[in-house]
Amino acid sequence: MALYFRARLGILSLFLLPAGLPASAQTPDSTMAPLHEVHADGEKVLSEAQVVAITGLMPGALVGRNDLQTGADKLVQSGLFAKVSYNFQTRFAGVLVTYHVEEAPRIPAYFDNIPWFADSELAEAIRARLPFFDGTLPEAGAAVDQAGEAVKALLSSHGLQVSLDHLVIANPIGEGNVQEFRIEGAALQIAKLEFSDASLSASKTVQQHLAEILGKPYSRMTIDLFLSEAIKPIYLQQGYLRAKLGPPEVRLTGNPNQKLPEQIPVYVPIVPGAVYHWKEVHWTGNTLVSQFTLIGLLGIKPGEVADGMKVEAGWDRVREEYGHHGYLEAKVNPVAAYDDQAHTVSYVVSIQEGAQYHFGKMVLTGLSPAAERKLHAAWPIAAGDIFDKAKYEEILAKLQTRQEQIFGELPLHYETVGHWLQTDVAKATVDVLLDFK
């Protein structure tokens, strides 16, 4: 904390401090002065006016140092900012304060089981309380709580007395996390799931999969995962690489003033798009495996329909090839380039091979000494050899389903095998840890 007193240019004082410092820890200051101007800098998504509004400070009000700190505290407590500091100047016209902020990362809001309102209606309710809401929220803080209160108020205004919770979870259909809002106290079920693509309704495979979710508790996550795992592969296999599935819509009928139904019908709009054909692939970063080998592992020829599931399986085979040679941390990053006129797809694949690991030692728990000796004798990788992940996974499968191939008639007393690989980057070794329970 630095305090400077100046007499020149009408500036009486200049003060700079970090946000979050308790008011009781500051130098007591009973001096009050009118607030002349409030400014903010460093914001990228929010506007300066939105940052200033969160502080609660109003030009013209009498303020002291504690009031300025309270404004900074509100910025921190909102959860919208990773860093906050401020400085102020006391001039003859009043106090001028500037807050210096660094915005915190935000994640998408995800409404799980609130079927009576479209996402746009829920977003509008939040925006009425948080004008800066753009579909994303911080992971924690007052802004998240206020968003939850806005949704709960919307529910209450329609006679829905339920509790509302929010929680950060992994994105069920994408990368990163989402801020999930879900209700408790409503016995809702998925009554039916219809698609705009009639071919899905005629598919026996799809109808068999539908039995997995019909009658289950209504959940947007359940439906999204179903679309991602059971429906999307159908389109990918046919080359519809950019098929758009959903978002799912709830289509309730009847008098909205009567008790809302607990059986929820869901409609999924689908736009298949074009069928894409394979054009080519370019590799970068590969020094261990040749492009010829990589293309062979991919197993797709130019001109073929680009079967998306086959493409994903090809990337997995490339990763497995590196694991076979001890490159346990190799990263394969494919980036697609679509030609929407020719309906072709090309990929640029960057590979980060990482370190090559050798086998260190095996640590066993839960086995008898006799069983340990059997397992050591059957272990396919010698200490110091390049660690072949394929061999490791093969013997792991035997331990879990074909124990007699390793232990013979030796009596065993385990049901599961916990398994971990512990790497030592400095030594470029990997230890295997197996826990038999």
LODREN-559830 format. One record per residue (C-alpha): x, y, z; chain. Coordinates in Angstrom, 2 decimals. Layout:
N
<r <X; Y; Z>; A>,
...
//
This chain:
437
<r <0.00; 0.00; 0.00>; A>,
<r <1.45; 3.39; -0.96>; A>,
<r <0.12; 6.81; 0.04>; A>,
<r <1.35; 10.03; -1.55>; A>,
<r <0.36; 13.55; -0.57>; A>,
<r <0.73; 16.24; -3.20>; A>,
<r <-0.16; 19.89; -3.28>; A>,
<r <0.47; 20.65; -6.92>; A>,
<r <-2.24; 20.82; -9.58>; A>,
<r <-4.96; 20.70; -6.95>; A>,
<r <-4.27; 17.02; -6.20>; A>,
<r <-4.43; 16.44; -2.48>; A>,
<r <-3.82; 12.68; -2.35>; A>,
<r <-3.24; 9.55; -4.45>; A>,
<r <-3.92; 6.08; -3.08>; A>,
<r <-3.42; 2.63; -4.69>; A>,
<r <-4.42; -0.69; -3.08>; A>,
<r <-5.56; -4.19; -4.03>; A>,
<r <-9.18; -5.19; -3.74>; A>,
<r <-10.16; -7.61; -1.03>; A>,
<r <-8.18; -5.88; 1.73>; A>,
<r <-10.55; -5.73; 4.74>; A>,
<r <-11.68; -2.25; 5.64>; A>,
<r <-10.53; -2.81; 9.21>; A>,
<r <-6.97; -3.32; 7.94>; A>,
<r <-6.87; 0.08; 6.28>; A>,
<r <-5.77; 3.34; 7.85>; A>,
<r <-8.92; 4.85; 9.48>; A>,
<r <-10.15; 7.78; 7.43>; A>,
<r <-13.20; 9.72; 8.49>; A>,
<r <-12.79; 12.26; 5.69>; A>,
<r <-15.81; 12.32; 3.36>; A>,
<r <-15.94; 14.03; 0.00>; A>,
<r <-18.38; 14.09; -2.93>; A>,
<r <-17.74; 11.41; -5.54>; A>,
<r <-17.03; 13.25; -8.77>; A>,
<r <-16.22; 10.45; -11.26>; A>,
<r <-15.98; 6.62; -11.30>; A>,
<r <-13.99; 4.89; -14.03>; A>,
<r <-12.80; 1.37; -14.86>; A>,
<r <-10.15; -0.04; -17.17>; A>,
<r <-8.94; -3.50; -18.19>; A>,
<r <-12.40; -4.84; -19.01>; A>,
<r <-12.78; -6.82; -22.26>; A>,
<r <-16.26; -8.36; -22.31>; A>,
<r <-18.03; -5.98; -19.96>; A>,
<r <-18.34; -2.29; -20.66>; A>,
<r <-16.91; 0.34; -18.35>; A>,
<r <-20.45; 1.37; -17.37>; A>,
<r <-21.28; -2.24; -16.41>; A>,
<r <-18.18; -2.53; -14.24>; A>,
<r <-18.98; 0.78; -12.53>; A>,
<r <-22.59; -0.31; -11.93>; A>,
<r <-21.40; -3.38; -10.03>; A>,
<r <-19.47; -1.21; -7.57>; A>,
<r <-22.72; 0.47; -6.53>; A>,
<r <-21.02; 3.87; -6.42>; A>,
<r <-22.98; 6.89; -7.65>; A>,
<r <-21.38; 10.23; -8.61>; A>,
<r <-22.51; 12.99; -6.27>; A>,
<r <-22.68; 10.81; -3.16>; A>,
<r <-20.44; 11.53; -0.18>; A>,
<r <-17.78; 8.81; 0.08>; A>,
<r <-14.83; 7.88; 2.22>; A>,
<r <-12.01; 5.42; 1.69>; A>,
<r <-14.10; 2.55; 3.07>; A>,
<r <-16.83; 3.21; 0.48>; A>,
<r <-14.27; 2.90; -2.32>; A>,
<r <-13.00; -0.35; -0.83>; A>,
<r <-16.57; -1.63; -0.58>; A>,
<r <-16.98; -0.97; -4.29>; A>,
<r <-13.86; -3.04; -5.00>; A>,
<r <-15.13; -5.80; -2.71>; A>,
<r <-18.37; -5.98; -4.70>; A>,
<r <-16.38; -6.46; -7.90>; A>,
<r <-14.41; -9.32; -6.34>; A>,
<r <-17.49; -10.93; -4.77>; A>,
<r <-19.33; -10.90; -8.11>; A>,
<r <-16.98; -13.62; -9.36>; A>,
<r <-16.62; -11.76; -12.66>; A>,
<r <-13.08; -10.55; -11.99>; A>,
<r <-9.86; -12.44; -11.32>; A>,
<r <-8.02; -9.31; -10.16>; A>,
<r <-9.20; -5.91; -8.91>; A>,
<r <-7.28; -2.89; -7.71>; A>,
<r <-8.07; 0.81; -7.64>; A>,
<r <-6.65; 4.24; -7.12>; A>,
<r <-8.35; 7.53; -6.31>; A>,
<r <-7.53; 11.20; -6.40>; A>,
<r <-9.11; 13.85; -4.23>; A>,
<r <-9.46; 17.11; -6.10>; A>,
<r <-11.26; 20.30; -5.25>; A>,
<r <-14.21; 19.13; -7.36>; A>,
<r <-14.42; 15.83; -5.44>; A>,
<r <-13.10; 12.27; -5.56>; A>,
<r <-12.15; 10.58; -8.83>; A>,
<r <-11.71; 6.78; -8.53>; A>,
<r <-10.53; 4.28; -11.16>; A>,
<r <-10.91; 0.52; -10.76>; A>,
<r <-8.38; -1.65; -12.59>; A>,
<r <-9.85; -5.07; -13.36>; A>,
<r <-8.95; -8.36; -15.00>; A>,
<r <-12.00; -10.37; -15.97>; A>,
<r <-12.33; -13.99; -14.82>; A>,
<r <-13.02; -16.80; -17.31>; A>,
<r <-16.68; -17.63; -17.87>; A>,
<r <-18.46; -20.85; -18.74>; A>,
<r <-21.82; -21.47; -20.48>; A>,
<r <-25.03; -21.58; -18.44>; A>,
<r <-26.75; -24.96; -18.81>; A>,
<r <-30.42; -25.41; -17.84>; A>,
<r <-30.89; -29.10; -17.11>; A>,
<r <-34.45; -29.91; -16.05>; A>,
<r <-36.54; -26.75; -16.38>; A>,
<r <-38.79; -27.81; -19.27>; A>,
<r <-41.50; -25.16; -18.93>; A>,
<r <-39.35; -22.39; -20.39>; A>,
<r <-37.13; -22.12; -23.45>; A>,
<r <-33.48; -21.27; -22.91>; A>,
<r <-34.17; -17.84; -24.40>; A>,
<r <-36.84; -17.15; -21.75>; A>,
<r <-34.54; -18.22; -18.94>; A>,
<r <-31.74; -16.09; -20.36>; A>,
<r <-34.06; -13.11; -20.60>; A>,
<r <-35.05; -13.50; -16.94>; A>,
<r <-31.37; -13.52; -15.94>; A>,
<r <-30.61; -10.56; -18.20>; A>,
<r <-33.33; -8.50; -16.51>; A>,
<r <-31.27; -8.78; -13.32>; A>,
<r <-27.80; -9.00; -14.88>; A>,
<r <-27.81; -6.86; -18.04>; A>,
<r <-24.35; -8.12; -19.04>; A>,
<r <-25.49; -11.79; -19.19>; A>,
<r <-24.52; -13.25; -22.58>; A>,
<r <-25.17; -16.92; -21.88>; A>,
<r <-22.01; -17.33; -19.79>; A>,
<r <-21.27; -16.96; -16.08>; A>,
<r <-18.24; -17.25; -13.81>; A>,
<r <-17.74; -20.48; -11.90>; A>,
<r <-18.74; -18.88; -8.57>; A>,
<r <-19.67; -15.58; -7.00>; A>,
<r <-22.58; -13.24; -6.53>; A>,
<r <-23.32; -13.09; -10.26>; A>,
<r <-24.06; -16.84; -10.30>; A>,
<r <-26.25; -16.56; -7.21>; A>,
<r <-28.17; -13.65; -8.74>; A>,
<r <-28.69; -15.62; -11.96>; A>,
<r <-30.13; -18.46; -9.89>; A>,
<r <-32.41; -16.06; -8.03>; A>,
<r <-33.68; -14.67; -11.34>; A>,
<r <-34.57; -18.15; -12.60>; A>,
<r <-36.24; -19.04; -9.31>; A>,
<r <-38.28; -15.83; -9.44>; A>,
<r <-39.47; -16.75; -12.94>; A>,
<r <-40.52; -20.19; -11.72>; A>,
<r <-42.32; -18.75; -8.69>; A>,
<r <-44.20; -16.25; -10.86>; A>,
<r <-45.78; -19.23; -12.63>; A>,
<r <-46.72; -21.02; -9.41>; A>,
<r <-43.81; -23.47; -9.50>; A>,
<r <-42.57; -23.97; -5.95>; A>,
<r <-39.30; -25.84; -6.39>; A>,
<r <-35.78; -25.48; -5.11>; A>,
<r <-33.06; -24.50; -7.56>; A>,
<r <-29.39; -25.49; -7.37>; A>,
<r <-26.40; -24.57; -9.49>; A>,
<r <-23.19; -26.53; -9.87>; A>,
<r <-20.13; -26.49; -12.12>; A>,
<r <-19.98; -29.77; -14.08>; A>,
<r <-18.12; -31.10; -17.09>; A>,
<r <-19.76; -30.12; -20.36>; A>,
<r <-21.80; -33.22; -21.32>; A>,
<r <-21.48; -32.56; -25.07>; A>,
<r <-18.30; -30.50; -25.46>; A>,
<r <-15.07; -29.30; -23.96>; A>,
<r <-14.61; -27.56; -20.62>; A>,
<r <-17.23; -26.99; -17.93>; A>,
<r <-20.74; -25.55; -17.71>; A>,
<r <-22.68; -23.82; -14.95>; A>,
<r <-25.61; -26.18; -14.51>; A>,
<r <-28.96; -25.02; -13.10>; A>,
<r <-31.34; -27.77; -12.03>; A>,
<r <-34.49; -27.99; -9.92>; A>,
<r <-35.44; -30.35; -7.11>; A>,
<r <-38.94; -31.29; -6.07>; A>,
<r <-40.55; -31.94; -9.46>; A>,
<r <-41.40; -35.50; -10.57>; A>,
<r <-40.83; -35.08; -14.31>; A>,
<r <-40.40; -37.87; -16.84>; A>,
<r <-39.41; -38.03; -20.51>; A>,
<r <-42.69; -39.09; -22.15>; A>,
<r <-41.53; -39.22; -25.76>; A>,
<r <-38.72; -38.10; -28.04>; A>,
<r <-39.54; -37.12; -31.61>; A>,
<r <-37.20; -36.05; -34.42>; A>,
<r <-37.68; -33.78; -37.39>; A>,
<r <-35.86; -36.39; -39.50>; A>,
<r <-38.48; -39.05; -40.22>; A>,
<r <-35.79; -41.63; -41.07>; A>,
<r <-34.86; -41.83; -37.39>; A>,
<r <-38.43; -42.67; -36.39>; A>,
<r <-38.39; -45.52; -38.91>; A>,
<r <-35.07; -46.90; -37.66>; A>,
<r <-35.36; -50.02; -35.47>; A>,
<r <-31.95; -49.26; -33.98>; A>,
<r <-33.06; -45.80; -32.89>; A>,
<r <-36.31; -47.15; -31.44>; A>,
<r <-34.35; -49.69; -29.43>; A>,
<r <-32.10; -46.94; -28.07>; A>,
<r <-35.11; -44.80; -27.17>; A>,
<r <-36.14; -47.41; -24.62>; A>,
<r <-33.01; -46.38; -22.68>; A>,
<r <-34.39; -42.94; -21.81>; A>,
<r <-38.19; -42.96; -22.19>; A>,
<r <-39.86; -42.92; -18.78>; A>,
<r <-36.62; -41.76; -17.11>; A>,
<r <-36.49; -38.51; -15.08>; A>,
<r <-36.55; -35.52; -17.41>; A>,
<r <-33.05; -34.12; -17.82>; A>,
<r <-31.58; -32.03; -20.59>; A>,
<r <-28.24; -33.69; -19.90>; A>,
<r <-29.76; -37.14; -20.37>; A>,
<r <-31.22; -36.08; -23.71>; A>,
<r <-28.04; -34.34; -24.90>; A>,
<r <-25.92; -37.38; -24.03>; A>,
<r <-28.41; -39.62; -25.84>; A>,
<r <-28.19; -37.47; -28.95>; A>,
<r <-24.40; -37.41; -28.78>; A>,
<r <-23.89; -41.12; -28.12>; A>,
<r <-26.80; -42.81; -29.92>; A>,
<r <-27.96; -40.46; -32.69>; A>,
<r <-24.94; -38.46; -33.83>; A>,
<r <-22.91; -41.59; -34.79>; A>,
<r <-25.68; -42.53; -37.24>; A>,
<r <-25.06; -39.32; -39.17>; A>,
<r <-21.27; -39.41; -38.83>; A>,
<r <-21.10; -42.90; -40.34>; A>,
<r <-22.90; -41.62; -43.43>; A>,
<r <-20.56; -38.64; -43.88>; A>,
<r <-22.89; -36.01; -42.38>; A>,
<r <-19.98; -34.51; -40.50>; A>,
<r <-21.71; -31.20; -39.76>; A>,
<r <-25.17; -32.47; -38.86>; A>,
<r <-26.87; -30.18; -36.36>; A>,
<r <-28.82; -32.02; -33.66>; A>,
<r <-31.11; -29.95; -31.44>; A>,
<r <-31.23; -28.19; -29.18>; A>,
<r <-34.12; -30.30; -27.88>; A>,
<r <-37.44; -28.49; -27.47>; A>,
<r <-40.24; -29.17; -25.01>; A>,
<r <-43.64; -28.77; -26.64>; A>,
<r <-46.33; -28.67; -23.97>; A>,
<r <-49.99; -28.43; -24.92>; A>,
<r <-53.14; -27.63; -22.98>; A>,
<r <-54.19; -24.78; -20.69>; A>,
<r <-51.06; -23.07; -19.32>; A>,
<r <-53.07; -21.86; -16.31>; A>,
<r <-53.75; -25.43; -15.18>; A>,
<r <-51.31; -27.70; -13.37>; A>,
<r <-48.36; -28.31; -15.63>; A>,
<r <-47.84; -31.93; -16.78>; A>,
<r <-45.20; -34.21; -15.34>; A>,
<r <-44.93; -36.22; -18.58>; A>,
<r <-42.65; -34.18; -20.83>; A>,
<r <-42.74; -34.56; -24.65>; A>,
<r <-39.47; -33.62; -26.36>; A>,
<r <-38.92; -32.66; -30.00>; A>,
<r <-35.46; -32.59; -31.58>; A>,
<r <-34.93; -30.56; -34.76>; A>,
<r <-32.21; -32.04; -36.96>; A>,
<r <-30.45; -30.55; -39.96>; A>,
<r <-28.26; -33.27; -41.52>; A>,
<r <-26.42; -30.96; -43.92>; A>,
<r <-24.24; -32.29; -46.74>; A>,
<r <-22.44; -35.61; -47.10>; A>,
<r <-18.67; -35.01; -47.09>; A>,
<r <-16.00; -37.00; -48.90>; A>,
<r <-12.40; -37.46; -47.82>; A>,
<r <-9.85; -35.30; -49.61>; A>,
<r <-6.49; -35.43; -47.83>; A>,
<r <-4.57; -35.22; -44.57>; A>,
<r <-1.34; -33.40; -43.69>; A>,
<r <0.81; -34.32; -40.68>; A>,
<r <3.18; -32.12; -38.68>; A>,
<r <5.42; -32.91; -35.71>; A>,
<r <5.81; -36.63; -36.44>; A>,
<r <9.43; -37.79; -36.23>; A>,
<r <8.96; -41.36; -34.99>; A>,
<r <6.20; -42.54; -37.34>; A>,
<r <6.29; -41.79; -41.08>; A>,
<r <3.43; -40.12; -42.90>; A>,
<r <3.03; -43.29; -44.98>; A>,
<r <2.45; -45.33; -41.80>; A>,
<r <0.13; -42.72; -40.34>; A>,
<r <-2.02; -42.63; -43.47>; A>,
<r <-2.17; -46.43; -43.39>; A>,
<r <-3.29; -46.36; -39.75>; A>,
<r <-6.01; -43.90; -40.67>; A>,
<r <-7.33; -46.28; -43.33>; A>,
<r <-9.30; -43.78; -45.44>; A>,
<r <-8.74; -43.16; -49.15>; A>,
<r <-9.34; -39.93; -51.10>; A>,
<r <-12.83; -39.79; -52.57>; A>,
<r <-14.38; -42.08; -49.98>; A>,
<r <-17.37; -40.93; -47.95>; A>,
<r <-15.84; -39.41; -44.82>; A>,
<r <-17.19; -41.78; -42.20>; A>,
<r <-16.80; -39.70; -39.05>; A>,
<r <-16.68; -42.73; -36.75>; A>,
<r <-13.98; -44.31; -38.91>; A>,
<r <-12.03; -41.05; -38.80>; A>,
<r <-12.18; -40.93; -34.98>; A>,
<r <-11.11; -44.57; -34.79>; A>,
<r <-8.16; -43.68; -37.05>; A>,
<r <-6.96; -40.95; -34.68>; A>,
<r <-7.18; -43.50; -31.84>; A>,
<r <-5.03; -45.96; -33.80>; A>,
<r <-2.41; -43.26; -34.30>; A>,
<r <-2.34; -42.61; -30.54>; A>,
<r <-2.08; -46.35; -29.89>; A>,
<r <0.87; -46.59; -32.29>; A>,
<r <2.76; -44.00; -30.28>; A>,
<r <1.84; -45.77; -27.03>; A>,
<r <3.23; -48.98; -28.54>; A>,
<r <6.61; -47.23; -28.75>; A>,
<r <6.57; -45.79; -25.23>; A>,
<r <5.26; -42.33; -26.11>; A>,
<r <2.57; -42.30; -23.43>; A>,
<r <1.89; -38.59; -23.56>; A>,
<r <1.73; -38.15; -27.35>; A>,
<r <-0.97; -35.69; -28.38>; A>,
<r <-2.75; -36.00; -31.72>; A>,
<r <-4.63; -32.81; -32.62>; A>,
<r <-6.66; -32.99; -35.86>; A>,
<r <-8.17; -29.80; -37.31>; A>,
<r <-10.76; -30.18; -40.05>; A>,
<r <-11.09; -27.89; -43.08>; A>,
<r <-14.40; -28.18; -44.94>; A>,
<r <-14.96; -27.28; -48.58>; A>,
<r <-18.69; -26.56; -48.60>; A>,
<r <-18.84; -26.27; -52.36>; A>,
<r <-17.06; -29.51; -53.22>; A>,
<r <-18.36; -31.18; -50.04>; A>,
<r <-14.93; -32.48; -49.12>; A>,
<r <-13.01; -32.48; -45.86>; A>,
<r <-9.27; -32.24; -45.28>; A>,
<r <-7.34; -32.45; -42.02>; A>,
<r <-4.16; -30.92; -40.68>; A>,
<r <-2.93; -33.09; -37.82>; A>,
<r <-0.30; -31.78; -35.44>; A>,
<r <1.48; -34.35; -33.29>; A>,
<r <3.34; -33.65; -30.07>; A>,
<r <5.25; -36.84; -29.42>; A>,
<r <6.52; -36.02; -25.94>; A>,
<r <8.97; -38.20; -24.04>; A>,
<r <9.63; -41.89; -24.66>; A>,
<r <9.19; -43.93; -21.46>; A>,
<r <10.88; -47.11; -20.32>; A>,
<r <9.46; -49.58; -17.83>; A>,
<r <10.57; -48.97; -14.25>; A>,
<r <8.93; -51.30; -11.76>; A>,
<r <5.61; -52.88; -10.81>; A>,
<r <3.97; -52.23; -7.42>; A>,
<r <1.33; -54.78; -6.39>; A>,
<r <-1.17; -54.75; -3.53>; A>,
<r <-3.89; -57.24; -2.61>; A>,
<r <-2.25; -60.40; -3.98>; A>,
<r <-0.71; -63.35; -2.16>; A>,
<r <3.07; -63.85; -2.53>; A>,
<r <2.42; -66.86; -4.77>; A>,
<r <0.11; -64.84; -7.04>; A>,
<r <2.66; -62.02; -7.20>; A>,
<r <5.31; -64.45; -8.41>; A>,
<r <2.96; -65.72; -11.12>; A>,
<r <2.19; -62.20; -12.30>; A>,
<r <5.86; -61.18; -12.36>; A>,
<r <6.65; -64.27; -14.42>; A>,
<r <3.89; -63.44; -16.91>; A>,
<r <4.69; -59.74; -17.16>; A>,
<r <5.62; -59.05; -20.81>; A>,
<r <7.90; -56.00; -20.37>; A>,
<r <11.35; -56.23; -18.79>; A>,
<r <12.67; -53.46; -16.55>; A>,
<r <14.44; -50.87; -18.67>; A>,
<r <12.70; -51.84; -21.90>; A>,
<r <10.58; -49.39; -23.88>; A>,
<r <7.14; -49.40; -22.27>; A>,
<r <4.68; -50.91; -24.73>; A>,
<r <1.23; -49.68; -23.73>; A>,
<r <-0.46; -52.24; -25.96>; A>,
<r <1.18; -55.12; -24.05>; A>,
<r <0.23; -53.46; -20.76>; A>,
<r <-3.43; -53.18; -21.80>; A>,
<r <-3.46; -56.76; -23.06>; A>,
<r <-2.29; -58.23; -19.76>; A>,
<r <-4.61; -55.88; -17.88>; A>,
<r <-7.55; -57.35; -19.82>; A>,
<r <-6.40; -60.85; -18.84>; A>,
<r <-6.23; -59.85; -15.17>; A>,
<r <-9.82; -58.62; -15.31>; A>,
<r <-11.50; -61.32; -17.44>; A>,
<r <-9.11; -64.26; -18.06>; A>,
<r <-7.21; -64.64; -14.80>; A>,
<r <-6.53; -68.35; -15.36>; A>,
<r <-4.16; -67.49; -18.23>; A>,
<r <-1.86; -65.84; -15.69>; A>,
<r <-2.56; -67.55; -12.36>; A>,
<r <-3.57; -71.01; -13.57>; A>,
<r <-5.47; -72.87; -10.80>; A>,
<r <-4.11; -70.67; -8.03>; A>,
<r <-7.01; -69.56; -5.76>; A>,
<r <-7.74; -65.83; -6.12>; A>,
<r <-9.76; -63.43; -3.98>; A>,
<r <-10.19; -60.26; -6.02>; A>,
<r <-13.04; -58.82; -8.09>; A>,
<r <-11.53; -55.64; -9.50>; A>,
<r <-8.09; -54.40; -10.47>; A>,
<r <-7.24; -50.77; -9.88>; A>,
<r <-4.50; -49.70; -12.27>; A>,
<r <-2.33; -46.60; -12.59>; A>,
<r <0.74; -45.52; -14.55>; A>,
<r <3.13; -43.35; -12.60>; A>,
<r <5.60; -41.52; -14.82>; A>,
<r <8.92; -40.02; -13.80>; A>,
<r <9.70; -37.32; -16.36>; A>,
<r <13.26; -36.79; -15.16>; A>,
<r <14.15; -40.48; -15.50>; A>,
<r <11.80; -41.11; -18.45>; A>,
<r <10.45; -44.18; -16.68>; A>,
<r <6.97; -45.40; -15.88>; A>,
<r <5.93; -47.56; -12.93>; A>,
<r <2.84; -49.75; -12.96>; A>,
<r <0.64; -49.75; -9.86>; A>,
<r <-1.95; -52.55; -9.56>; A>,
<r <-4.39; -52.84; -6.66>; A>,
<r <-6.38; -56.09; -6.44>; A>,
<r <-9.65; -55.89; -4.47>; A>,
//
